[in-house]
Amino acid sequence: MSAPGRTAGTRQGLRRPVPAQRTTTIGIAVPVPEPYATELTRWRCEFGDPLADRIPPHVTLLPPTELRTGQLGRVRAHLRAVAAGGEPFEMHLRGTATFRPVSPVVFVQLVRGISQCELLEAAVRGGPLARDIAFPYHPHVTVAHDVEEPALDRAEETLRDWEASFPVTGFSLYEHGGDGVWRPQEEFRFPAALAG
């Protein structure tokens, strides 16, 4: 019985399976540092979000993107080049907003660092990571997603006065594990941050 998939010829005219290329799902984001990350994760758990322990608090620069593992070298080189052109900036998070009714999401808003994130997102989503996105880019930190309306209401109300400020010195490459957890794989720091 022959194996499914593509085959390649040999000199004897027999055909053998070509191994399927392995893929991985990555994302690029600015991580929210401690102690704020732990606090936001705790709140996300409190609101009943099943992904609270699987997705570290972050500002997305590239949404989940499937790649062949052989592409990771080019992707890392691209991200190093993006980081080389970046400069540290201050991010200030304050208050909540929602994407409802379009999407069942409540998030903490950026009040400072928006334009820097927009520039980073545009640079990251180029080269080997060029892709279309479903919605216009809007930097934010999700605190409740895909939970019942009362939980979304509670998240929006509970964190309406929450705020945090911190320096952003780079961004990270995350990989989606087989257990559903997003884990940082590599940090790409801006040159001024490396010199400091």
Steps between C-alpha positions, in 0.01 A plus 500: 500500500644834405517786749279802435656820375734599224760261369830538326652271238818302549740363240325162515168665415357427846328780683561595859315744724631852531497594868242763588651831599454575868322819589483720806273786600667818616398844618698819556417726792615756753478317833345672801767482773466403865334575732226602255503171306416294808229745602333501159517120478333478840223734385454306176458181706255682726286591197486131403712524186615144418811633324624700800781257585587428137559850366738735686381865507634676194446751220482309171724603210428191286198277566532120497675403178580149378846449353707210375772443760758549225390864471592587859857599413381762250234618743753547780732693268207721396408566865862588586495754217171648625636527854820663370289787364298547820545716807382449858176676590265539794172308499213621714193279542183646649132409514293254302313482171339225294475370145136401559278438310752406228706278732441387863814667636568746782845654511721750679571798279833657406510872567870531422709294259229458236692652208816304588301175504341588166844557345633176648197303382541629144871412500450154655220412257736523202762286331449131585211598732302695241133412542156655504317549828126474558455836677685834503787493750402627845763445773347382830535248785216245513356435847188299409417306184224256404325512836133573576372857472476551880869405536594741220299773671675426830845510337424833336371646827758350738807619310366833377743688731791254472827639366867420462805658337823331400786533250488287186851389403409252227251227409479121513440203273246258651425144396171317551569171678319172450343555842343826381738725696674796334865516612766763424781355286725800437517868593598760240634806680546849358866611466473778760362246748794268433747786557333600828 
